[in-house]
């Protein structure tokens, strides 16, 4: 008889959990999942799925704008209808994911979970034991510690706005800030982005980021570099953002998009000796094991050089499934993980960053202006550029693209880099024509 309630108990029910927990349970492993909020975590409820649903009409509006010399009429976005559609798309996801877990005989334990000792977790007023524990508590929005901070909203609030404010201030210039600025401005709001530094999307190739910003400025977005936000206040019917040297901005809504931080507090890490950093997350080894031998971590909560994205969490969760089921004993071996910012145009990258490659004699960087390509001219894309990074064997090892189709283009190029295909192997791949895939491969 098993002396523990579970073989594996997960704390958190996001992608860092359910993508691996479900197939693990199918193999006869006794699994429990503790969650204090919605099943599915951030991505299905307050992140990727919600964002991309709201972005769909934004993308369509962008396409119409590009073809305005051909199309008659004008399309505008009805915010309330778009938000209603978002709820129709995503509101059933927690129940669907929960149903999937339950169908695999996984116990879902609702309530706040905290470690009691290395094998014991208290969930609400219940106590459960497990041979192995996985912490997958994710990230939450960072909040600026300035006077009037209670007047600002976070990304979860924005994704549930029933009415779009006329004037919006967005603090920050990362993924969330740039994507939400795009959605809000195209939907009719006047948006000001208050940047912490002089650059937006700092991890991306800056010449391409500047092209994104130029297009956003055409949409009406204003950027304030090095804003140095000092506080928020209320003045009559308006909100006031205090920044710079005694400058003020009057708006109707403030979105604090100053970053995301790991959920490491109040879950018993100190009590059992799990090492972590409040800014970076939980320390893990190359088997995703924490400083306590039977406690693991996956997803956005871990301190890792890998990007904190849904695909990363899925890969980590699947790896732990294989580790716990005895399918592997090897350390985790991360593939190339692509990333994209859903602005208009999009910017996406994978593999070796262009800026890094340009500083090394180990790589060759080839730039292409895609606006002259006949297939890009079909949609009259005003911005379309790609930079390809090759190693000394002329194998593709990285790519960054800015265009309306950058996400699909980078996905198309990804196998060549991950599998290290040579020219002969690439020549064996025949794509549908015309398509973004056939277009993307022409430059290799």
Phi, psi and omega in degrees: 000133180293128182281352178252155175292325183223151170286318178223128176241121179263137173254108187111144185234036177268198182296334177292352180244295198290334179293333177259328183296319182297307178294333177294315180295328179298339181268011176091006178278133180281117188236139172234148178230123178257131181212131180263350181234218184282138174298137181108338177072203187295311191304304181290332189260317186226024184218243189309305186296316180295315183297313185289334175291315177294332183282339185305310178290335175296315178298318179295320178297321177298316180296320179294320179299320179296331183252026185296337179281355180246318184275146175261148178089178183221138179255132174236155184264129173270106187301314183297321178290324178295319178293321177298318178297320177303314180296323178296325182283317191253342188296336179272356185294317179302317179295320180295315180292318177299320178296321177298316181295316180294326179294340177262017178064031175270131177279127175258119185251110184272132179140166178289130182253139177215141179292134174260314171211187188294344179238004187232135179231133174262123179243106186062239178258011179255152176237129181231151179243155180207147176294313177234145179235137177242124177265118181223060188270355172070200181243164173224162179296135172286145178239129178299136178265078181228160177303135179080015184301336180291347180276348180269157179245163178249184185298324179297319178297314182300319183287000177235018179293120179282332178228135182279121177297154182286318183236123185235133171255129178243121181265119182118163181216034176265200181309302186299313182300312185289322179291315181289329175297320178296310182299313184293317184291317179293334179278355173119357181274154171269117190244134173239125178259118180262105187275142176289325186235196179269354182235146171261157176042060191298338181280348183265162180298113191297323175303327179280325176299320180297327177291321176298313181298322179297320178291321178294325177297323176297330178282351178109359180287134176255140179243134176241100180289151178047050188292329180053062181298128185253341181167173179232151179210166177249136179221100183065235180272359185245164172253151182239129172258122178263128184207170177057214179265086177063028177269155180222149178228122179269127182218176176258344186205139178239124176252118176272102179244046186276012176128184179224145183232154184286145176275086183243353183274149172060030175238015173081016182298315180296322184298323183256357175090024176280124183280140181201167174235132186295340180261324186263331180116196185276132178285132178226160176266194184281006170246015183062023178271137178279189178290350173255122196303328182257007179248126183244171176214149179211163178082199189295342184286345185274153175277105187213151175281347178288149180296141181276084185227161178304314180301326177295314180298319179298315181296317180294317180296319179293321177299315180296326175301315180292324179293312182290332181269000177082011180283341178209153170236358184287155174295159178292136182238098186289137171279181172290127180249114181283163178215152182215148172248123185273064171267185174234102004283167176283158169228128185222152179210162173205153176072213183294123179296147183299315182299322178292318182295324182292343179268358186237145176274006179274351185229158171240130179251128179242125181256139177229130170274111186272352182295337179277350180290137185301324184289327176288332179289339178303315180266000180055046179296125181283336181228121178200104180222146175225143174239123182252135180250123180244148173273187184290345176266010183056038171264139179291128180234356179190157178201144173226134179227144170239119180183174176289344183242021187300323181297315180291323181295316180293321175302322181293320182281341187307314181301326180297321181283314183294321183267359179053051181289142174266178185299322180296317180292320177299323179295343179277350182268118180246118183259161172304144181226135353280146178198164179294330179295311181296325180292318183295323184283345181295338183270358181272000000 
